[in-house]
Amino acid sequence: MILLNPKKHEREYPDERSREIMLKTIGFFEGKGRGKVKKDDHERVWYSDFLEFEKKEEIFSTLLTPSPYGSGDRRWDTWRNCEFNEILAFYGLAYWYTWQVSILGLGPIWMSDNEEVKRNTARLLADGAIFAFGLSEKEHGADLYSSEMALSPQPDGTYLANGRKYYIGNANEASLVSTFGKMTDTGDYVFFVVGSKHGKYECVKNVVNSQNFVAEYALNDYPITENDILSKGRDAWDAALNTVNVGKFNLGWASIGMCTHAFYEALDHASNRRLFDHYVTDFTHIKQLFTDAYARLVAMKLFALRAADYMRCASPEDRRYLLYNPMVKMKVTTQGEEVINLLWDVIAAKGFEKDTYFEMAARDIRALPKLEGTVHVNMALIIKFMPNFFFNPGKFPDISTMTEPKNDNFLFDQGPTKGLGKIQFHDYDLAYDGIDLANVSVFREQIEGFKEFLLNAPPDEAQAKDFDFLLILGELFTLVTYGQLIIENAGLYVVADDIIDQIFDFMVRDFSKFALQLYSKTSSTSKQMELCLRMIRKPVVDVARYERVWTEHVFALKGQYQMND
């Protein structure tokens, strides 16, 4: 079964330690129970019980210590970390968040050449430490060019750090906070580490109303030595962006975890509720809502799993992950919102009830598209890849599922962040040629219509400056890539043809929706409008397939999971 079910967690793992971590984490939350999870959420309780659990079991240490700095099963293994992402978010986004911002805080450390800080970080992880990523500022957000955090050289060769950072998770308790700033003498960028318990570190306040502590912090003449500096100049800039490359991928997995739990809860509620002498799940429109939600959720997971393969096989010669990674952050998280919306249309007022998991998911699912770069920021990045993707493919060896227990060394040696427009991708037709399903065929016709649009009616100079116009083009582009990786993974995970055809049912509809939006733009030309109309298609109707998906895959999940009270 492609979806997580903690009560029947029988997944294969390449080593026993990985299995132990996942099962013990599930056991912790099931032992805590939904009632206590919800009580802590409502009362905004700092999750010290979870942090004590992970410390005792050395979980963060095992999962987040690269193998050169840890012994035994310690390694940075993206496939294993995806599993842990999904499980944490399945039980509550707050628990995932403290893990996520620790990952961000660790990025500049593991990417640096500062061996002393690295060895100390490994020791801190073994002691159960959490970490923070001091990048954004109140007045500038994530605009790194405008950073006001300043590091001033002193006559004795040391430095004093002054400035504020804002919206920094874990900054109340982080053992080390990786902090981005500028040198006052040269204007060069710099990354350095500070401790949250130092007398010159001021944790100003928690800026959010939640269990998480998302801080504003200030450094007031905080003393820094060369031993505290991680990187300078271009290296510091690259560390900031490459850390986000590693960390933002996790947001899609958080969406998958939350949506999966919400799906079980919504299906159980609807299938056991009778209205007008029928069970709610007997109604035609309810079946459609659940089937769409299921298809979108399975697609989210298939894509994210495949994107992880490309992250793990990445090298200086193969940087395809730089397209798929922001798509996990942007596309998977927005699809997560769509899944919750569909489920909420089914359960209606039940979704507000304080004792449900759904109440948390409906609130928190909105956060993920807005963290580690907005949808718009990530789409601006994705569009840079479009010309080479469609018109200049490269050749790469085939890759299978990358589940082997190895350290992902390249993630901490990604190199310069420039040259994105030169990155090549394998021919997407290789995936689409390998499958013969009705709605995939319709979707391929839409792709050809889009390519004709790009060749014969591309954006003019004014349209190229209209980001809303480009955003719609980007949505169409990402659908092509989304479908490609879903097809690749369908074969690797032996997903039924009925499910894949049902996925492409909504893909055809989504493509038509964005084509209509492009048609309706004020600036669209008559030629562009004509080509947009050719992209608007209806999915192939197959009642028998739809009923099989509903009966064998969607409704079959009734009663399969309920969290311990």
JORA-V661069 format. One record per backbone hydrogen bond with DSSP energy under -1.0 kcal/mol. CO is the residue of the C=O (numbers start at 1). NH is the residue of the N-H. E is the energy in kcal/mol with one decimal. If there is no record, write none. Layout:
# JORA-V661069
CO,NH,E
CO,NH,E
This chain:
# JORA-V661069
5,8,-1.9
8,10,-1.5
15,19,-1.4
16,20,-2.6
17,21,-2.3
18,22,-2.0
19,23,-2.6
20,24,-2.6
21,25,-2.1
22,26,-2.3
23,27,-2.5
24,28,-2.2
25,29,-1.9
26,30,-2.8
27,31,-2.1
28,32,-2.0
29,33,-2.7
33,37,-2.2
34,38,-2.8
35,39,-2.2
36,40,-2.6
37,41,-1.9
38,42,-2.7
39,43,-2.2
40,45,-2.5
46,48,-2.4
47,51,-1.9
48,52,-2.5
49,53,-2.0
50,54,-2.7
51,55,-1.9
52,56,-2.5
53,57,-2.3
54,59,-2.1
58,62,-1.7
59,63,-2.6
60,64,-2.7
62,75,-2.0
66,69,-2.5
67,70,-1.2
71,74,-1.6
76,408,-2.8
77,81,-2.6
78,82,-2.2
79,83,-1.5
80,84,-1.8
81,85,-2.7
82,86,-2.3
83,87,-2.2
84,88,-2.5
85,89,-2.3
86,90,-1.9
87,91,-1.1
88,92,-1.5
92,96,-1.3
93,97,-2.5
94,98,-1.5
96,100,-2.8
97,101,-2.7
99,103,-2.0
100,104,-1.9
101,105,-2.3
102,106,-2.1
103,107,-1.4
106,110,-2.8
107,111,-1.9
109,112,-1.3
113,115,-1.4
114,118,-2.0
115,119,-2.6
116,120,-2.1
117,121,-2.7
118,122,-2.2
119,123,-1.6
120,124,-2.5
121,125,-2.7
122,126,-1.9
123,127,-1.1
124,129,-2.4
125,128,-1.9
130,175,-2.4
132,178,-2.4
133,135,-1.6
134,180,-2.7
136,166,-2.1
137,141,-2.5
140,143,-2.3
141,137,-1.9
142,144,-1.5
143,146,-1.2
144,147,-1.5
149,182,-2.4
150,162,-2.5
151,184,-2.1
152,160,-1.9
154,157,-2.1
158,154,-2.9
159,224,-2.6
160,152,-2.8
161,222,-2.2
162,150,-3.1
163,219,-2.9
165,217,-2.2
168,171,-1.3
168,215,-2.6
170,173,-1.5
170,174,-2.0
174,196,-1.4
176,132,-1.7
177,194,-1.4
178,134,-3.6
179,192,-2.2
181,190,-2.1
182,151,-2.5
183,187,-2.0
188,183,-2.8
189,233,-2.8
190,181,-2.6
191,230,-2.8
191,231,-1.4
192,179,-3.6
194,177,-2.8
195,198,-1.4
198,201,-1.7
200,220,-2.3
202,204,-1.1
202,218,-2.8
205,216,-1.9
213,170,-1.5
214,207,-3.0
215,168,-2.3
216,204,-1.9
216,205,-1.1
217,165,-2.5
218,202,-3.0
219,163,-1.7
222,161,-2.6
224,159,-2.6
225,228,-1.9
226,229,-1.0
228,193,-2.2
231,191,-2.6
232,235,-1.2
233,237,-1.8
234,238,-2.9
235,239,-2.2
236,240,-1.9
237,241,-2.0
238,242,-3.1
239,243,-2.0
240,244,-1.6
241,245,-1.9
242,246,-1.7
243,247,-2.7
244,248,-3.1
247,250,-1.4
248,251,-1.3
250,254,-1.9
251,255,-1.9
252,256,-2.0
253,257,-2.3
254,258,-2.4
255,259,-2.7
256,260,-2.0
257,261,-1.8
258,262,-2.5
259,263,-2.3
260,264,-2.0
261,265,-2.1
262,266,-2.7
263,267,-2.7
264,268,-2.3
265,269,-2.1
266,270,-2.6
267,271,-2.6
270,273,-1.0
273,280,-2.5
275,278,-1.3
278,275,-3.3
279,282,-2.3
280,283,-1.5
283,287,-2.1
284,288,-1.9
285,289,-2.1
286,290,-2.5
287,291,-2.6
288,292,-2.6
289,293,-2.3
290,294,-2.8
291,295,-2.6
292,296,-2.6
293,297,-2.2
294,298,-2.8
295,299,-2.2
296,300,-2.3
297,301,-1.9
298,302,-2.7
299,303,-2.5
300,304,-2.3
301,305,-2.6
302,306,-1.9
303,307,-2.6
304,308,-1.7
305,309,-1.2
306,310,-1.5
307,311,-1.7
308,312,-2.1
309,313,-1.4
318,315,-1.9
319,322,-1.9
320,323,-2.1
320,324,-1.5
321,325,-3.3
323,327,-1.1
324,328,-1.8
325,329,-1.7
326,330,-3.1
327,331,-1.7
327,332,-1.7
330,334,-1.6
331,335,-2.3
332,336,-1.8
333,337,-1.6
334,338,-1.7
335,339,-2.5
336,340,-2.3
337,341,-2.4
338,342,-2.4
339,343,-2.4
340,344,-2.6
341,345,-1.9
343,347,-2.3
344,348,-2.4
347,350,-2.2
348,351,-2.0
349,352,-2.0
350,353,-1.3
353,356,-1.4
357,360,-1.2
357,361,-2.0
358,362,-3.2
359,363,-1.1
360,364,-3.1
361,365,-2.5
364,367,-1.5
367,370,-1.5
374,378,-2.3
375,379,-2.3
376,380,-2.2
377,381,-1.4
378,382,-2.3
379,383,-2.4
382,385,-1.9
383,386,-1.4
385,389,-2.1
386,390,-2.1
387,391,-2.6
388,392,-1.7
401,403,-1.1
404,406,-1.8
407,409,-1.6
409,412,-1.6
410,413,-2.2
419,422,-1.3
420,423,-1.4
425,394,-2.6
427,430,-1.6
428,432,-1.7
429,433,-3.0
431,434,-1.1
432,435,-1.1
437,441,-2.1
438,442,-1.7
439,443,-2.2
440,444,-2.3
441,445,-1.6
442,446,-1.7
443,447,-2.2
444,448,-2.3
445,449,-1.8
446,450,-2.1
447,451,-2.5
448,452,-2.1
449,453,-1.8
450,454,-2.4
451,455,-2.1
452,456,-2.9
453,457,-2.4
460,464,-2.4
462,465,-1.0
463,466,-1.2
466,470,-2.1
467,471,-2.5
468,472,-1.5
469,473,-1.7
470,474,-2.6
471,475,-1.9
472,476,-1.9
473,477,-2.4
474,478,-2.8
475,479,-1.5
476,480,-1.2
477,481,-1.7
478,482,-3.1
479,483,-2.5
480,484,-1.9
481,485,-2.2
482,486,-1.8
483,487,-2.3
484,488,-2.2
485,489,-2.1
486,490,-1.9
487,491,-1.3
488,492,-1.1
489,493,-2.6
490,495,-2.5
496,500,-1.8
497,501,-2.9
498,502,-1.9
499,503,-2.4
500,504,-2.3
502,506,-1.2
503,507,-1.8
504,508,-2.3
505,509,-1.5
506,510,-2.8
507,511,-2.6
508,512,-2.2
509,513,-2.1
510,514,-2.2
511,515,-2.2
512,516,-2.3
513,517,-1.9
514,518,-2.2
515,519,-2.3
516,520,-2.0
521,524,-1.3
525,529,-2.7
526,530,-2.1
527,531,-2.1
528,532,-2.3
529,533,-2.0
532,535,-1.1
542,546,-2.4
543,547,-2.4
544,548,-2.0
545,549,-2.4
546,550,-2.4
547,551,-2.7
548,552,-2.9
549,553,-1.7
549,554,-2.1
550,555,-3.3
554,557,-2.0
555,558,-1.9
557,560,-1.9
564,34,-3.2
